[in-house]
């Protein structure tokens, strides 16, 4: 397949929490984290934090395959993700970022049922941040 289209997916936790505590609880090393603001008095929460894992940039016109690869490390951690969500002020997000060129093969962006089930079970939002380019754009 010769296409300029691309897509990447990742899972993120954003909100008021300590990313180090989440990493320890989930027993996972995130690919990216950051913290904004000062520690609160109890020493466990930040004004804003970001924790990210499962970045998949191996483009597949069936984006559902990328979603599954992103969630591969998290399927068995649903109770722990719910614990993180219930004990902190956070949002769980499956981020899908397609870059689509007019005239190229259109990707399938529909999440499959197993991904929907995971997102429902963890109250994870699916955010599709789509970029569309004209056929003449580079």
FENMO-V184605 format. One record per helix or strand of 3 or more residues. SS is the DSSP state (helix for helix, strand for strand). FROM is the first residue (numbers start at 0). LEN is the number of residues. If there is no record, write none. Layout:
SS:FROM:LEN / SS:FROM:LEN
//
This chain:
strand:5:11 / helix:18:8 / strand:31:5 / strand:47:9 / helix:62:9 / helix:74:13 / strand:88:13 / helix:112:10 / strand:124:4 / strand:130:3
//
